[in-house]
Amino acid sequence: MRLLLDALAAERSEWRHGYDLMKATGLMSGTLYPLLMRMTEQGLVEAEWREPAQPGRPARHAYRLTSAGVALARELAGDAQGTSLRGALA
């Protein structure tokens, strides 16, 4: 989850597609998408359908951090002792 938070926080105002996030984090789709869904349910990430830039391409989900997600990313980035995410999200 930290990898994903870092990747989204790097360009926090930009909408990012799952494939881009997979390349940025090294996470496989079976890990990335469940994390994105959980983070969306927790209010850390917002998701929306984006229309394709080119005709004939499918619409895709795009993701970006919410203000709560940005706050958590900052908190964890400043955490020199390595507090677990589970404790931070409880």
N, CA, C and O atoms as a Tinker XYZ file with bonds, in Angstrom:
   360  protein
     1  N      0.823000   -1.183000    0.000000    73     2
     2  CA     0.000000    0.000000    0.000000    64     1     3
     3  C      0.871000    1.252000    0.000000    63     2     4     5
     4  O      0.521000    2.263000   -0.609000    81     3
     5  N      2.007000    1.176000    0.687000    73     3     6
     6  CA     2.915000    2.329000    0.704000    64     5     7
     7  C      3.431000    2.643000   -0.695000    63     6     8     9
     8  O      3.522000    3.809000   -1.077000    81     7
     9  N      3.765000    1.616000   -1.454000    73     7    10
    10  CA     4.224000    1.842000   -2.830000    64     9    11
    11  C      3.164000    2.573000   -3.641000    63    10    12    13
    12  O      3.473000    3.503000   -4.385000    81    11
    13  N      1.943000    2.158000   -3.498000    73    11    14
    14  CA     0.840000    2.767000   -4.234000    64    13    15
    15  C      0.598000    4.202000   -3.769000    63    14    16    17
    16  O      0.377000    5.090000   -4.593000    81    15
    17  N      0.636000    4.434000   -2.472000    73    15    18
    18  CA     0.487000    5.795000   -1.956000    64    17    19
    19  C      1.592000    6.700000   -2.487000    63    18    20    21
    20  O      1.334000    7.831000   -2.899000    81    19
    21  N      2.826000    6.195000   -2.474000    73    19    22
    22  CA     3.951000    6.982000   -2.981000    64    21    23
    23  C      3.783000    7.318000   -4.451000    63    22    24    25
    24  O      4.032000    8.450000   -4.866000    81    23
    25  N      3.359000    6.337000   -5.243000    73    23    26
    26  CA     3.187000    6.562000   -6.680000    64    25    27
    27  C      2.081000    7.576000   -6.954000    63    26    28    29
    28  O      2.235000    8.443000   -7.815000    81    27
    29  N      0.979000    7.475000   -6.236000    73    27    30
    30  CA    -0.120000    8.419000   -6.428000    64    29    31
    31  C      0.237000    9.805000   -5.892000    63    30    32    33
    32  O     -0.168000   10.815000   -6.468000    81    31
    33  N      0.984000    9.860000   -4.805000    73    31    34
    34  CA     1.364000   11.143000   -4.217000    64    33    35
    35  C      2.384000   11.885000   -5.073000    63    34    36    37
    36  O      2.458000   13.113000   -5.021000    81    35
    37  N      3.164000   11.159000   -5.854000    73    35    38
    38  CA     4.182000   11.792000   -6.699000    64    37    39
    39  C      3.549000   12.756000   -7.697000    63    38    40    41
    40  O      4.144000   13.775000   -8.047000    81    39
    41  N      2.346000   12.431000   -8.151000    73    39    42
    42  CA     1.610000   13.296000   -9.073000    64    41    43
    43  C      0.171000   13.377000   -8.589000    63    42    44    45
    44  O     -0.757000   12.955000   -9.278000    81    43
    45  N      0.002000   13.923000   -7.399000    73    43    46
    46  CA    -1.281000   13.790000   -6.700000    64    45    47
    47  C     -2.461000   14.463000   -7.383000    63    46    48    49
    48  O     -3.600000   14.056000   -7.154000    81    47
    49  N     -2.241000   15.462000   -8.201000    73    47    50
    50  CA    -3.377000   16.104000   -8.866000    64    49    51
    51  C     -3.704000   15.456000  -10.210000    63    50    52    53
    52  O     -4.712000   15.791000  -10.832000    81    51
    53  N     -2.863000   14.538000  -10.655000    73    51    54
    54  CA    -3.060000   13.874000  -11.940000    64    53    55
    55  C     -3.864000   12.592000  -11.771000    63    54    56    57
    56  O     -3.683000   11.856000  -10.801000    81    55
    57  N     -4.753000   12.334000  -12.725000    73    55    58
    58  CA    -5.467000   11.057000  -12.764000    64    57    59
    59  C     -4.512000   10.037000  -13.364000    63    58    60    61
    60  O     -3.875000   10.307000  -14.382000    81    59
    61  N     -4.408000    8.858000  -12.738000    73    59    62
    62  CA    -3.489000    7.813000  -13.187000    64    61    63
    63  C     -4.275000    6.555000  -13.506000    63    62    64    65
    64  O     -5.211000    6.200000  -12.788000    81    63
    65  N     -3.898000    5.888000  -14.573000    73    63    66
    66  CA    -4.519000    4.620000  -14.960000    64    65    67
    67  C     -3.805000    3.466000  -14.249000    63    66    68    69
    68  O     -2.647000    3.583000  -13.846000    81    67
    69  N     -4.520000    2.362000  -14.110000    73    67    70
    70  CA    -3.969000    1.197000  -13.429000    64    69    71
    71  C     -2.678000    0.702000  -14.048000    63    70    72    73
    72  O     -1.745000    0.347000  -13.327000    81    71
    73  N     -2.605000    0.672000  -15.383000    73    71    74
    74  CA    -1.391000    0.183000  -16.037000    64    73    75
    75  C     -0.200000    1.062000  -15.669000    63    74    76    77
    76  O      0.891000    0.554000  -15.410000    81    75
    77  N     -0.401000    2.352000  -15.646000    73    75    78
    78  CA     0.659000    3.287000  -15.260000    64    77    79
    79  C      1.100000    3.024000  -13.821000    63    78    80    81
    80  O      2.293000    3.040000  -13.519000    81    79
    81  N      0.137000    2.784000  -12.942000    73    79    82
    82  CA     0.458000    2.501000  -11.546000    64    81    83
    83  C      1.169000    1.161000  -11.387000    63    82    84    85
    84  O      2.031000    1.015000  -10.521000    81    83
    85  N      0.812000    0.183000  -12.218000    73    83    86
    86  CA     1.509000   -1.106000  -12.189000    64    85    87
    87  C      2.975000   -0.912000  -12.548000    63    86    88    89
    88  O      3.854000   -1.479000  -11.900000    81    87
    89  N      3.243000   -0.112000  -13.579000    73    87    90
    90  CA     4.633000    0.146000  -13.990000    64    89    91
    91  C      5.385000    0.924000  -12.914000    63    90    92    93
    92  O      6.556000    0.645000  -12.659000    81    91
    93  N      4.735000    1.885000  -12.287000    73    91    94
    94  CA     5.385000    2.728000  -11.286000    64    93    95
    95  C      5.702000    1.978000  -10.000000    63    94    96    97
    96  O      6.703000    2.263000   -9.343000    81    95
    97  N      4.852000    1.020000   -9.638000    73    95    98
    98  CA     5.010000    0.330000   -8.352000    64    97    99
    99  C      5.605000   -1.067000   -8.467000    63    98   100   101
   100  O      6.170000   -1.582000   -7.502000    81    99
   101  N      5.483000   -1.679000   -9.633000    73    99   102
   102  CA     5.909000   -3.068000   -9.782000    64   101   103
   103  C      4.880000   -4.054000   -9.263000    63   102   104   105
   104  O      5.139000   -5.257000   -9.241000    81   103
   105  N      3.717000   -3.571000   -8.845000    73   103   106
   106  CA     2.660000   -4.455000   -8.348000    64   105   107
   107  C      1.932000   -5.103000   -9.516000    63   106   108   109
   108  O      1.739000   -4.479000  -10.559000    81   107
   109  N      1.534000   -6.341000   -9.339000    73   107   110
   110  CA     0.772000   -7.051000  -10.354000    64   109   111
   111  C     -0.704000   -6.670000  -10.215000    63   110   112   113
   112  O     -1.139000   -6.197000   -9.164000    81   111
   113  N     -1.458000   -6.881000  -11.279000    73   111   114
   114  CA    -2.866000   -6.460000  -11.293000    64   113   115
   115  C     -3.678000   -7.109000  -10.173000    63   114   116   117
   116  O     -4.578000   -6.475000   -9.623000    81   115
   117  N     -3.376000   -8.353000   -9.830000    73   115   118
   118  CA    -4.100000   -9.053000   -8.772000    64   117   119
   119  C     -3.868000   -8.462000   -7.392000    63   118   120   121
   120  O     -4.634000   -8.728000   -6.466000    81   119
   121  N     -2.827000   -7.667000   -7.247000    73   119   122
   122  CA    -2.548000   -6.954000   -5.997000    64   121   123
   123  C     -3.006000   -5.507000   -6.100000    63   122   124   125
   124  O     -3.621000   -4.975000   -5.176000    81   123
   125  N     -2.703000   -4.873000   -7.230000    73   123   126
   126  CA    -2.986000   -3.452000   -7.406000    64   125   127
   127  C     -4.472000   -3.126000   -7.339000    63   126   128   129
   128  O     -4.879000   -2.256000   -6.569000    81   127
   129  N     -5.280000   -3.808000   -8.129000    73   127   130
   130  CA    -6.694000   -3.446000   -8.209000    64   129   131
   131  C     -7.467000   -3.688000   -6.912000    63   130   132   133
   132  O     -8.298000   -2.856000   -6.549000    81   131
   133  N     -7.229000   -4.790000   -6.201000    73   131   134
   134  CA    -7.883000   -4.909000   -4.886000    64   133   135
   135  C     -7.458000   -3.797000   -3.916000    63   134   136   137
   136  O     -8.275000   -3.306000   -3.137000    81   135
   137  N     -6.176000   -3.401000   -3.967000    73   135   138
   138  CA    -5.726000   -2.290000   -3.124000    64   137   139
   139  C     -6.444000   -0.999000   -3.492000    63   138   140   141
   140  O     -6.908000   -0.268000   -2.617000    81   139
   141  N     -6.533000   -0.721000   -4.786000    73   139   142
   142  CA    -7.224000    0.484000   -5.232000    64   141   143
   143  C     -8.689000    0.475000   -4.802000    63   142   144   145
   144  O     -9.221000    1.505000   -4.388000    81   143
   145  N     -9.338000   -0.680000   -4.901000    73   143   146
   146  CA   -10.740000   -0.773000   -4.479000    64   145   147
   147  C    -10.875000   -0.530000   -2.976000    63   146   148   149
   148  O    -11.762000    0.205000   -2.542000    81   147
   149  N     -9.999000   -1.147000   -2.184000    73   147   150
   150  CA   -10.041000   -0.957000   -0.733000    64   149   151
   151  C     -9.760000    0.496000   -0.360000    63   150   152   153
   152  O    -10.431000    1.066000    0.500000    81   151
   153  N     -8.763000    1.090000   -1.013000    73   151   154
   154  CA    -8.415000    2.477000   -0.715000    64   153   155
   155  C     -9.542000    3.432000   -1.124000    63   154   156   157
   156  O     -9.753000    4.459000   -0.479000    81   155
   157  N    -10.264000    3.091000   -2.197000    73   155   158
   158  CA   -11.417000    3.893000   -2.609000    64   157   159
   159  C    -12.525000    3.799000   -1.565000    63   158   160   161
   160  O    -13.133000    4.807000   -1.206000    81   159
   161  N    -12.786000    2.581000   -1.078000    73   159   162
   162  CA   -13.809000    2.382000   -0.044000    64   161   163
   163  C    -13.460000    3.126000    1.243000    63   162   164   165
   164  O    -14.351000    3.575000    1.963000    81   163
   165  N    -12.156000    3.258000    1.535000    73   163   166
   166  CA   -11.711000    3.934000    2.746000    64   165   167
   167  C    -11.615000    5.446000    2.575000    63   166   168   169
   168  O    -11.290000    6.161000    3.522000    81   167
   169  N    -11.898000    5.935000    1.363000    73   167   170
   170  CA   -11.858000    7.368000    1.123000    64   169   171
   171  C    -10.475000    7.930000    0.877000    63   170   172   173
   172  O    -10.283000    9.144000    0.946000    81   171
   173  N     -9.501000    7.069000    0.590000    73   171   174
   174  CA    -8.135000    7.530000    0.340000    64   173   175
   175  C     -7.880000    7.823000   -1.132000    63   174   176   177
   176  O     -7.015000    8.628000   -1.476000    81   175
   177  N     -8.645000    7.160000   -1.997000    73   175   178
   178  CA    -8.486000    7.290000   -3.445000    64   177   179
   179  C     -9.852000    7.544000   -4.054000    63   178   180   181
   180  O    -10.855000    6.996000   -3.597000    81   179
   181  N     -9.892000    8.371000   -5.080000    73   179   182
   182  CA   -11.117000    8.523000   -5.852000    64   181   183
   183  C    -10.883000    7.915000   -7.224000    63   182   184   185
   184  O     -9.775000    7.963000   -7.758000    81   183
   185  N    -11.934000    7.346000   -7.785000    73   183   186
   186  CA   -11.857000    6.684000   -9.087000    64   185   187
   187  C    -12.970000    7.216000   -9.969000    63   186   188   189
   188  O    -14.062000    7.537000   -9.498000    81   187
   189  N    -12.671000    7.303000  -11.267000    73   187   190
   190  CA   -13.705000    7.681000  -12.219000    64   189   191
   191  C    -13.411000    7.052000  -13.568000    63   190   192   193
   192  O    -12.265000    6.739000  -13.890000    81   191
   193  N    -14.472000    6.871000  -14.354000    73   191   194
   194  CA   -14.321000    6.365000  -15.707000    64   193   195
   195  C    -13.827000    7.510000  -16.578000    63   194   196   197
   196  O    -14.366000    8.615000  -16.529000    81   195
   197  N    -12.806000    7.242000  -17.370000    73   195   198
   198  CA   -12.268000    8.238000  -18.287000    64   197   199
   199  C    -12.518000    7.772000  -19.710000    63   198   200   201
   200  O    -12.256000    6.619000  -20.052000    81   199
   201  N    -13.021000    8.665000  -20.528000    73   199   202
   202  CA   -13.242000    8.349000  -21.934000    64   201   203
   203  C    -11.894000    8.214000  -22.640000    63   202   204   205
   204  O    -10.931000    8.888000  -22.272000    81   203
   205  N    -11.822000    7.363000  -23.635000    73   203   206
   206  CA   -10.542000    7.143000  -24.321000    64   205   207
   207  C    -10.099000    8.382000  -25.109000    63   206   208   209
   208  O    -10.926000    9.146000  -25.606000    81   207
   209  N     -8.793000    8.559000  -25.210000    73   207   210
   210  CA    -8.234000    9.666000  -25.986000    64   209   211
   211  C     -8.335000    9.378000  -27.481000    63   210   212   213
   212  O     -8.392000   10.297000  -28.298000    81   211
   213  N     -8.358000    8.098000  -27.828000    73   211   214
   214  CA    -8.431000    7.695000  -29.235000    64   213   215
   215  C     -9.731000    6.931000  -29.476000    63   214   216   217
   216  O    -10.132000    6.111000  -28.649000    81   215
   217  N    -10.392000    7.196000  -30.603000    73   215   218
   218  CA   -11.620000    6.449000  -30.928000    64   217   219
   219  C    -11.331000    4.947000  -31.041000    63   218   220   221
   220  O    -10.269000    4.532000  -31.504000    81   219
   221  N    -12.297000    4.160000  -30.611000    73   219   222
   222  CA   -12.152000    2.711000  -30.693000    64   221   223
   223  C    -11.500000    2.080000  -29.478000    63   222   224   225
   224  O    -11.480000    0.856000  -29.354000    81   223
   225  N    -10.972000    2.890000  -28.587000    73   223   226
   226  CA   -10.361000    2.366000  -27.358000    64   225   227
   227  C    -11.422000    2.320000  -26.259000    63   226   228   229
   228  O    -12.337000    3.143000  -26.265000    81   227
   229  N    -11.322000    1.383000  -25.318000    73   227   230
   230  CA   -12.319000    1.325000  -24.241000    64   229   231
   231  C    -12.096000    2.419000  -23.198000    63   230   232   233
   232  O    -10.986000    2.926000  -23.032000    81   231
   233  N    -13.164000    2.766000  -22.507000    73   231   234
   234  CA   -13.046000    3.665000  -21.361000    64   233   235
   235  C    -12.288000    2.932000  -20.262000    63   234   236   237
   236  O    -12.356000    1.707000  -20.170000    81   235
   237  N    -11.569000    3.675000  -19.430000    73   235   238
   238  CA   -10.796000    3.057000  -18.346000    64   237   239
   239  C    -11.003000    3.845000  -17.061000    63   238   240   241
   240  O    -11.338000    5.030000  -17.077000    81   239
   241  N    -10.794000    3.150000  -15.950000    73   239   242
   242  CA   -10.797000    3.831000  -14.663000    64   241   243
   243  C     -9.512000    4.630000  -14.524000    63   242   244   245
   244  O     -8.457000    4.224000  -15.013000    81   243
   245  N     -9.610000    5.748000  -13.865000    73   243   246
   246  CA    -8.438000    6.539000  -13.501000    64   245   247
   247  C     -8.548000    6.825000  -12.006000    63   246   248   249
   248  O     -9.645000    6.892000  -11.451000    81   247
   249  N     -7.403000    6.989000  -11.372000    73   247   250
   250  CA    -7.359000    7.102000   -9.915000    64   249   251
   251  C     -6.498000    8.282000   -9.498000    63   250   252   253
   252  O     -5.545000    8.645000  -10.189000    81   251
   253  N     -6.839000    8.878000   -8.363000    73   251   254
   254  CA    -5.989000    9.873000   -7.727000    64   253   255
   255  C     -6.320000    9.913000   -6.246000    63   254   256   257
   256  O     -7.387000    9.471000   -5.820000    81   255
   257  N     -5.385000   10.452000   -5.466000    73   255   258
   258  CA    -5.572000   10.525000   -4.026000    64   257   259
   259  C     -6.592000   11.590000   -3.656000    63   258   260   261
   260  O     -6.679000   12.638000   -4.297000    81   259
   261  N     -7.353000   11.306000   -2.622000    73   259   262
   262  CA    -8.220000   12.312000   -2.012000    64   261   263
   263  C     -7.362000   13.112000   -1.030000    63   262   264   265
   264  O     -6.184000   12.806000   -0.847000    81   263
   265  N     -7.931000   14.110000   -0.412000    73   263   266
   266  CA    -7.175000   14.872000    0.595000    64   265   267
   267  C     -6.783000   13.974000    1.772000    63   266   268   269
   268  O     -5.711000   14.146000    2.351000    81   267
   269  N     -7.649000   13.016000    2.127000    73   267   270
   270  CA    -7.309000   12.071000    3.199000    64   269   271
   271  C     -6.145000   11.173000    2.774000    63   270   272   273
   272  O     -5.280000   10.850000    3.588000    81   271
   273  N     -6.124000   10.773000    1.515000    73   271   274
   274  CA    -5.026000    9.960000    1.001000    64   273   275
   275  C     -3.715000   10.725000    0.978000    63   274   276   277
   276  O     -2.664000   10.168000    1.294000    81   275
   277  N     -3.768000   11.995000    0.606000    73   275   278
   278  CA    -2.570000   12.842000    0.609000    64   277   279
   279  C     -2.046000   12.989000    2.035000    63   278   280   281
   280  O     -0.842000   12.902000    2.272000    81   279
   281  N     -2.951000   13.210000    2.975000    73   279   282
   282  CA    -2.547000   13.352000    4.378000    64   281   283
   283  C     -1.880000   12.077000    4.886000    63   282   284   285
   284  O     -0.860000   12.145000    5.572000    81   283
   285  N     -2.444000   10.916000    4.559000    73   283   286
   286  CA    -1.851000    9.656000    4.993000    64   285   287
   287  C     -0.492000    9.452000    4.335000    63   286   288   289
   288  O      0.449000    9.016000    4.997000    81   287
   289  N     -0.373000    9.756000    3.049000    73   287   290
   290  CA     0.908000    9.603000    2.352000    64   289   291
   291  C      1.971000   10.491000    2.996000    63   290   292   293
   292  O      3.111000   10.061000    3.176000    81   291
   293  N      1.609000   11.711000    3.338000    73   291   294
   294  CA     2.560000   12.618000    4.004000    64   293   295
   295  C      2.952000   12.098000    5.375000    63   294   296   297
   296  O      4.123000   12.128000    5.755000    81   295
   297  N      1.958000   11.620000    6.111000    73   295   298
   298  CA     2.222000   11.085000    7.454000    64   297   299
   299  C      3.183000    9.903000    7.390000    63   298   300   301
   300  O      4.129000    9.821000    8.174000    81   299
   301  N      2.938000    8.996000    6.459000    73   299   302
   302  CA     3.782000    7.810000    6.352000    64   301   303
   303  C      5.166000    8.146000    5.813000    63   302   304   305
   304  O      6.150000    7.512000    6.193000    81   303
   305  N      5.249000    9.138000    4.933000    73   303   306
   306  CA     6.547000    9.548000    4.402000    64   305   307
   307  C      7.403000   10.166000    5.505000    63   306   308   309
   308  O      8.627000   10.038000    5.491000    81   307
   309  N      6.762000   10.832000    6.450000    73   307   310
   310  CA     7.487000   11.464000    7.546000    64   309   311
   311  C      7.713000   10.563000    8.738000    63   310   312   313
   312  O      8.338000   10.966000    9.719000    81   311
   313  N      7.210000    9.345000    8.659000    73   311   314
   314  CA     7.297000    8.405000    9.778000    64   313   315
   315  C      8.636000    7.680000    9.752000    63   314   316   317
   316  O      8.789000    6.702000    9.018000    81   315
   317  N      9.575000    8.121000   10.508000    73   315   318
   318  CA    10.911000    7.530000   10.522000    64   317   319
   319  C     10.944000    6.182000   11.233000    63   318   320   321
   320  O     11.900000    5.423000   11.071000    81   319
   321  N      9.916000    5.873000   12.018000    73   319   322
   322  CA     9.921000    4.622000   12.779000    64   321   323
   323  C      9.190000    3.500000   12.074000    63   322   324   325
   324  O      9.183000    2.375000   12.573000    81   323
   325  N      8.566000    3.765000   10.918000    73   323   326
   326  CA     7.922000    2.705000   10.153000    64   325   327
   327  C      6.627000    2.191000   10.756000    63   326   328   329
   328  O      6.428000    0.978000   10.825000    81   327
   329  N      5.753000    3.064000   11.189000    73   327   330
   330  CA     4.455000    2.643000   11.715000    64   329   331
   331  C      3.724000    1.848000   10.647000    63   330   332   333
   332  O      3.736000    2.229000    9.476000    81   331
   333  N      3.100000    0.769000   11.025000    73   331   334
   334  CA     2.397000   -0.059000   10.048000    64   333   335
   335  C      1.159000    0.644000    9.529000    63   334   336   337
   336  O      0.534000    1.423000   10.248000    81   335
   337  N      0.805000    0.374000    8.290000    73   335   338
   338  CA    -0.411000    0.946000    7.721000    64   337   339
   339  C     -1.644000    0.465000    8.454000    63   338   340   341
   340  O     -2.609000    1.215000    8.603000    81   339
   341  N     -1.626000   -0.771000    8.911000    73   339   342
   342  CA    -2.798000   -1.292000    9.599000    64   341   343
   343  C     -3.134000   -0.428000   10.797000    63   342   344   345
   344  O     -4.305000   -0.129000   11.030000    81   343
   345  N     -2.136000   -0.023000   11.558000    73   343   346
   346  CA    -2.369000    0.832000   12.721000    64   345   347
   347  C     -2.800000    2.229000   12.315000    63   346   348   349
   348  O     -3.610000    2.856000   12.997000    81   347
   349  N     -2.254000    2.724000   11.192000    73   347   350
   350  CA    -2.587000    4.069000   10.749000    64   349   351
   351  C     -4.012000    4.137000   10.195000    63   350   352   353
   352  O     -4.639000    5.195000   10.243000    81   351
   353  N     -4.523000    3.035000    9.676000    73   351   354
   354  CA    -5.850000    3.034000    9.069000    64   353   355
   355  C     -6.940000    2.585000   10.028000    63   354   356   357
   356  O     -8.122000    2.715000    9.711000    81   355
   357  N     -6.580000    2.070000   11.172000    73   355   358
   358  CA    -7.582000    1.543000   12.104000    64   357   359
   359  C     -8.421000    2.629000   12.706000    63   358   360
   360  O     -9.310000    2.349000   13.510000    81   359
